Each structure stands twice: as C-alpha cells, then as structure tokens.
Amino acid sequence: MGFTVQGRTVLVTGAGRGMGRLYAERAAREGAAAVVLWDVDARALEDTVAVLGPTGTAVHSYVVDVGSGGSIRAAADAVLNDVGVPDVLVNNAGIVRGKYFWEHEHDADIDLTLRINTAGPMHVARAFLPPMIARGTPGRILNVASASGTLAVPRMSVYAASKWAVIGWSDSLRLELRAARHPIAVTTLIPSYIRTGMFEGARGPLLTPLMEPGYVVGRAWEGMLAGRARVQLPWTVQLAGTLRNLLPQPAWDVVAGRVFRVYSSMDHFTGRPDGATPDPKGER
C-alpha cells in the first residue's frame, strides 16, 4: 500500500489561512491522528482550530514565527514534548514582495523574505528530521517553492531568489535522504500564480491562468503522498523551464517577454485586496 496520513501526525506551517488551512483540512479529512498548526497570527490559528474541531482529529496549534530560528526550535521542542514526532512536514508559510529590487527595504523586505521563505523551511526540517530519522518509519516533507524559482521575473527579484534557493535545497535534501536510505521522501511544489490574494494584481503568463488554491493543494498533496520529487503546475511551468534551458538568452528574453509575457506578469501587482503590504503570516 502507498503512504497515507491516516493515523499519522501532520505539521503545517502558515496554517492560519489560505492554502495552509486547506492542507490541514485535507490531513484531517484523510484520518490524520493529529494535525499540528503553526502560524504567527494567533487569531487566524483560532479560526483554523474551529474549522478542524468537528473532524475528530486532535488539533494542536502554536504561534510560531518561521522567520526566526529560535522561535522554530522552541516550538519544535514543544511539539515533540506535547504531540510526538511528526510523520509529515508541510513547509507552506511564505511572503512575497513585488517591487523593483532597489525599492526593497533592507530588513522588512530582503532579510524578512529570505528568513521566512528560505531559511524557515530549512530550520523546520532541521528541527524535526533527526527524530524522524531516528524513528525509522516512512515520512514525507512537502516544500512549497514557486515557478519564479526557475525563471527570472522582474519586480520579484528577492522573492524569486528565495524560491530558487528553496528548490536547490529541497532537491538536495531529497537526494541526501535517499542516499542515506532513510524512508522519508521530499517533494518540491513549483506552482505558478495561485488565486489566494497573496498575488493580487499579478497576471498569469500565456496559457497560465491563476490557479485555484484547492486544485493546487490537491495536486501537491497527491504528489507528496506518492513521494514524487516535483509537482510543477500548470503544465506550462515545465514547458517554460525546458525552453529556457534550450534557447539562447536573447531568444528566451523575447519568448518570455513578448510571447509568454512572464516578464510583465507582476506589472500590476498590488498584494492583498485591501492594499496592505503582505505580512509574514504564511499567506500561501
């Protein structure tokens, strides 16, 4: 039989809302014994706990700043003490900054994006992998990256850099666990724009409409359970990556800019509908 979450413990970062909540709901629906919710927003966590309450799954919530290694380590210790070793880690939390690079603030944009999007998943995995490995049972790690981690996107340079790093780390971790013969599979989710509000105003490239969160969560979840190395959505993401590797840079710039319109996809980015700058709440 394939891997299932039935009777297992699933931990989701950025679980207060959006896709993080959908991952948690999926885990409860499929019979997880316990779902561990991490988010920096205490009120959002309460809402998710209320949603999951009737499912019968044990729900444990922790206010955690995934942009802080110290916060992650303290919360991980609490989870190991209160709940036990997770079987599944879903590194979902993330933020985006959409502006020209020289408009990024040093701390609030550059450092924060890298801490949450790149270092955060690494610290989460580092905190839980030793006990997961020591237990010796099958496990899963789902790391949420982005198609902008495979293709350069103007007005998203720092975000793109953070996701390029996640893809490189996640795939390397997958190979390390396989080489060491540990039964823990790592899946990297590489989606284009998702209709969550996080990318409000962004326009999907040619043949790449904004995807619905439920669809992406479903495909990522299936890929994670199956232990697939990558889940790239939609099909144009893989096509664009292939063309990028085949074409000379000047030719690719023309194709990406004028044909696929990748380079102008963030021209009208606003972020959340209320106009507020997206904050580090795992609003994936």
C-alpha positions as CSV (number, residue, x, y, z in Angstrom):
1,M,0.0,0.0,0.0
2,G,1.1,3.6,-0.6
3,F,1.8,6.2,2.0
4,T,-1.2,7.7,3.8
5,V,-1.7,10.2,6.6
6,Q,-4.3,8.0,8.3
7,G,-3.3,7.6,11.9
8,R,-0.2,9.9,11.5
9,T,0.8,13.3,12.6
10,V,0.9,16.2,10.1
11,L,2.5,19.6,10.8
12,V,1.7,22.6,8.6
13,T,3.3,26.0,8.7
14,G,1.3,29.0,7.7
15,A,-1.8,27.1,8.7
16,G,-3.9,30.1,9.8
17,R,-5.4,30.7,6.5
18,G,-5.3,30.1,2.8
19,M,-3.6,27.1,1.5
20,G,-2.1,26.2,4.8
21,R,-5.6,25.8,6.2
22,L,-6.5,23.6,3.2
23,Y,-3.6,21.3,3.8
24,A,-4.6,20.9,7.4
25,E,-8.2,20.2,6.4
26,R,-7.0,17.6,3.9
27,A,-5.0,15.9,6.6
28,A,-7.9,15.8,9.0
29,R,-10.3,14.6,6.2
30,E,-7.9,11.7,5.4
31,G,-7.8,10.5,9.0
32,A,-4.7,12.0,10.5
33,A,-4.4,11.2,14.2
34,A,-3.1,14.7,14.9
35,V,-2.7,18.0,12.9
36,V,-0.1,20.5,14.2
37,L,-0.8,24.1,13.1
38,W,1.9,26.7,13.0
39,D,1.3,30.4,12.3
40,V,2.4,33.8,13.5
41,D,-1.2,35.0,13.7
42,A,-2.9,33.7,16.8
43,R,-6.4,34.8,15.8
44,A,-6.0,33.0,12.4
45,L,-4.9,29.9,14.2
46,E,-8.0,30.0,16.4
47,D,-10.2,30.2,13.2
48,T,-8.4,27.1,11.8
49,V,-8.8,25.2,15.0
50,A,-12.5,26.0,15.0
51,V,-12.8,24.7,11.4
52,L,-11.0,21.4,12.3
53,G,-12.8,20.9,15.6
54,P,-15.7,18.8,14.2
55,T,-13.4,16.4,12.3
56,G,-12.4,14.4,15.3
57,T,-8.7,14.8,14.6
58,A,-6.6,16.0,17.5
59,V,-5.5,19.6,16.7
60,H,-2.5,21.4,18.3
61,S,-1.8,25.0,17.5
62,Y,1.3,27.0,18.2
63,V,2.1,30.7,17.5
64,V,5.4,30.4,15.6
65,D,7.4,33.0,13.6
66,V,9.0,30.9,10.9
67,G,11.3,33.8,10.2
68,S,13.0,33.1,13.5
69,G,15.2,30.1,14.0
70,G,14.8,30.5,17.8
71,S,11.0,30.5,17.5
72,I,11.1,27.4,15.3
73,R,13.4,25.5,17.7
74,A,11.3,26.4,20.8
75,A,8.1,25.4,19.0
76,A,9.6,22.1,17.7
77,D,10.7,21.2,21.3
78,A,7.1,21.9,22.4
79,V,5.6,19.7,19.6
80,L,8.0,16.8,20.3
81,N,7.0,17.0,24.0
82,D,3.3,17.5,23.5
83,V,2.5,15.6,20.4
84,G,5.5,13.5,19.4
85,V,7.4,13.2,16.2
86,P,5.6,14.4,13.1
87,D,5.3,12.0,10.1
88,V,4.6,14.8,7.6
89,L,6.0,18.3,7.4
90,V,4.3,20.8,5.1
91,N,6.5,23.9,4.7
92,N,3.9,26.2,3.3
93,A,4.5,29.6,5.0
94,G,5.7,32.3,2.8
95,I,5.6,36.0,1.9
96,V,6.1,38.0,-1.3
97,R,7.4,41.4,-2.1
98,G,6.6,42.8,-5.5
99,K,8.7,45.8,-6.5
100,Y,11.9,46.7,-8.2
101,F,14.9,45.4,-6.3
102,W,16.2,48.9,-5.4
103,E,12.9,49.7,-3.8
104,H,13.2,46.8,-1.3
105,E,13.9,47.7,2.3
106,H,17.0,46.0,3.7
107,D,15.2,44.5,6.8
108,A,11.5,44.5,6.1
109,D,11.8,43.1,2.5
110,I,15.2,41.5,1.7
111,D,16.1,39.9,5.1
112,L,12.5,39.0,6.0
113,T,11.7,37.3,2.7
114,L,14.9,35.2,2.9
115,R,14.3,34.3,6.6
116,I,10.7,33.2,6.0
117,N,10.8,31.7,2.5
118,T,14.3,30.2,2.5
119,A,15.7,29.7,6.0
120,G,12.3,28.9,7.5
121,P,11.8,25.6,5.8
122,M,15.4,24.6,6.4
123,H,15.1,25.3,10.2
124,V,11.8,23.4,10.3
125,A,13.2,20.4,8.6
126,R,16.4,20.6,10.7
127,A,14.4,20.6,13.9
128,F,12.3,17.5,13.1
129,L,14.5,15.4,10.8
130,P,16.8,13.9,13.4
131,P,13.9,12.4,15.4
132,M,12.1,11.4,12.2
133,I,15.2,9.6,11.0
134,A,15.8,8.0,14.4
135,R,12.3,6.6,14.5
136,G,12.9,4.9,11.1
137,T,9.4,5.0,9.8
138,P,8.2,6.4,6.5
139,G,7.7,10.1,6.3
140,R,7.1,13.0,4.0
141,I,8.2,16.6,3.6
142,L,6.5,19.0,1.2
143,N,8.4,22.2,0.5
144,V,6.4,24.9,-1.3
145,A,8.6,26.8,-3.8
146,S,7.4,28.7,-6.9
147,A,7.8,28.8,-10.7
148,S,9.6,32.1,-10.1
149,G,12.3,30.0,-8.6
150,T,13.0,28.6,-12.0
151,L,12.6,31.7,-14.2
152,A,13.6,35.3,-13.6
153,V,10.7,37.6,-13.0
154,P,11.0,41.4,-12.9
155,R,9.6,43.1,-9.8
156,M,10.1,39.9,-7.8
157,S,13.8,39.5,-7.6
158,V,14.1,38.8,-3.9
159,Y,11.1,36.5,-3.9
160,A,12.5,34.7,-6.9
161,A,15.9,34.3,-5.2
162,S,14.3,32.9,-2.1
163,K,12.5,30.3,-4.1
164,W,15.5,29.4,-6.3
165,A,17.2,28.6,-3.0
166,V,14.4,26.5,-1.7
167,I,14.3,24.4,-4.9
168,G,18.1,23.7,-4.7
169,W,17.9,22.9,-1.0
170,S,14.8,20.8,-1.2
171,D,16.0,18.6,-4.1
172,S,19.4,18.2,-2.5
173,L,17.7,17.1,0.8
174,R,15.7,14.6,-1.2
175,L,18.8,13.0,-2.7
176,E,20.6,13.0,0.7
177,L,17.8,11.1,2.4
178,R,17.7,8.6,-0.5
179,A,21.4,8.1,-0.4
180,A,21.3,7.6,3.3
181,R,18.5,5.1,2.8
182,H,16.1,6.9,5.2
183,P,12.4,6.3,4.3
184,I,11.5,10.0,4.1
185,A,10.5,11.4,0.7
186,V,10.8,15.1,-0.2
187,T,8.5,16.7,-2.7
188,T,9.0,20.2,-4.0
189,L,5.9,22.1,-5.2
190,I,6.6,24.5,-8.0
191,P,3.4,26.4,-8.9
192,S,2.7,29.5,-11.0
193,Y,0.4,32.2,-9.6
194,I,-2.4,31.0,-7.3
195,R,-5.6,32.9,-6.6
196,T,-5.1,33.4,-2.9
197,G,-4.8,37.2,-2.7
198,M,-1.1,36.9,-2.0
199,F,-0.5,37.7,-5.7
200,E,-3.4,40.1,-6.2
201,G,-2.9,42.1,-9.4
202,A,-0.5,39.6,-10.9
203,R,-1.3,38.4,-14.4
204,G,-0.7,34.8,-15.4
205,P,1.6,34.3,-18.4
206,L,0.2,33.0,-21.7
207,L,-1.8,29.7,-21.2
208,T,-1.1,30.0,-17.4
209,P,-4.2,31.3,-15.6
210,L,-4.2,31.9,-11.9
211,M,-4.9,28.6,-10.3
212,E,-7.5,27.9,-7.6
213,P,-5.9,27.1,-4.2
214,G,-7.9,23.8,-3.8
215,Y,-6.7,22.5,-7.1
216,V,-3.0,23.2,-6.2
217,V,-3.3,21.7,-2.7
218,G,-4.9,18.6,-4.1
219,R,-2.2,18.0,-6.7
220,A,0.6,18.8,-4.2
221,W,-1.0,16.5,-1.7
222,E,-1.2,13.6,-4.1
223,G,2.4,14.2,-5.2
224,M,3.6,14.3,-1.7
225,L,1.9,11.1,-0.7
226,A,3.3,9.4,-3.8
227,G,6.8,10.7,-2.9
228,R,7.3,12.5,-6.2
229,A,10.3,14.7,-6.5
230,R,8.5,17.7,-8.0
231,V,5.0,18.9,-8.6
232,Q,5.0,21.6,-11.3
233,L,1.8,23.4,-12.0
234,P,0.4,24.1,-14.5
235,W,2.0,22.2,-17.5
236,T,3.3,25.5,-18.9
237,V,5.8,25.8,-16.0
238,Q,7.7,22.7,-17.1
239,L,7.5,23.9,-20.8
240,A,8.9,27.3,-19.9
241,G,11.7,25.7,-18.0
242,T,12.6,23.5,-20.9
243,L,12.6,26.4,-23.4
244,R,14.7,28.5,-21.0
245,N,17.3,25.8,-21.0
246,L,17.3,25.3,-24.8
247,L,17.1,28.8,-26.1
248,P,20.0,31.3,-26.1
249,Q,19.4,34.1,-23.6
250,P,18.4,36.8,-26.1
251,A,15.9,34.5,-27.7
252,W,14.5,33.4,-24.4
253,D,14.1,37.0,-23.3
254,V,11.9,37.6,-26.4
255,V,9.8,34.5,-25.8
256,A,9.4,35.2,-22.1
257,G,8.8,38.9,-22.5
258,R,6.7,39.1,-25.7
259,V,5.1,35.7,-26.1
260,F,4.6,34.2,-22.7
261,R,4.5,37.7,-21.0
262,V,6.3,36.3,-18.0
263,Y,8.4,39.5,-17.6
264,S,5.3,41.7,-17.3
265,S,3.2,39.4,-15.1
266,M,3.9,41.5,-12.0
267,D,3.4,44.9,-13.6
268,H,0.1,45.4,-11.8
269,F,0.8,43.6,-8.6
270,T,-0.9,45.0,-5.5
271,G,-0.9,42.2,-3.0
272,R,-3.8,41.9,-0.7
273,P,-7.1,43.4,-1.9
274,D,-7.2,45.9,1.0
275,G,-3.9,47.3,-0.3
276,A,-1.9,46.3,2.8
277,T,1.6,45.0,2.3
278,P,1.6,41.2,2.7
279,D,2.9,40.3,6.1
280,P,4.7,37.1,7.4
281,K,1.5,35.1,8.1
282,G,2.1,32.2,5.9
283,E,-0.5,33.5,3.4
284,R,0.3,31.0,0.8
